[in-house]
Amino acid sequence: MAEDLICTDIILSLHPPDVAQILSRNKKYLYRNDRLGFGSKRIWLYEASPIRGIRYCAEVSLGMTLDGIDNASLSEANKRELDLYRALEPGNSRPGYVYKIHKFYRLQKTISLDNMREKGWVIKVYPVPVYYASREMVSELEPGLILEFDDMATGVQGSTAATLPTW
């Protein structure tokens, strides 16, 4: 079973308002208490209720600490969010790791939690609180990703992601 996992691709649960903030580009970072997994580069975003499925995928930076972010490159909303997190004492809901969203993709159709379970795609690896994506899941979903935005390039929106790097 472990050989069927892709350690650079993980499934992360977010609330729909948080996903909407990413899509509107008001949220450019994901803040997490735990490291998402060594070398995690792509996050398949599972949206909690009422969506209960995966509709988006994000390519992210490797995890960094709050102090590793340069405020000069942030929007005012992102600066405020970061300042709020920095003001917290370590261990008091202060996230330990930050992941910058570089590229954001939309799936052609939502993959429901029930559908993921039927296909055996929901695999939790203990003791790390991370769900790694299965090779089968990535192989099936990756060809249909549609690029929503790319912060690594300029002017690229809404194009089909024909080839993504296979990590």
C-alpha angles and dihedrals in degrees: 000000000000091000088060092060126094106214094199092058119066137172114233127185119226134168115254093246089058091051089049089053090054092047091051087048092238089117115052100163136057114215118205135174092216132045107261094226131301109286096004107165105160129047124198103208114223108198115214125225132355091026097038095183149072115276102150143040128199132199108215142184121257111274117280134178124258089256090057093070122095110221093204093075096050132098117240091257092052091047091053092048092048093047090052091053093045090053091060119092114249110269092021098101089298108141116238096205137038127198121197114218108230102170131015124200135188122216118230089238137009115262107214124218089244090053091049091051092048090053093046093241098133105087121161118200116206141249092015111074093230132115110215118208117243121239088240092054094049092045091053099042104034099073092057098052115128117204113239097176141346119204090185092064136029130248098006112134137145097006122138113256098230096173127019121177112268106227 
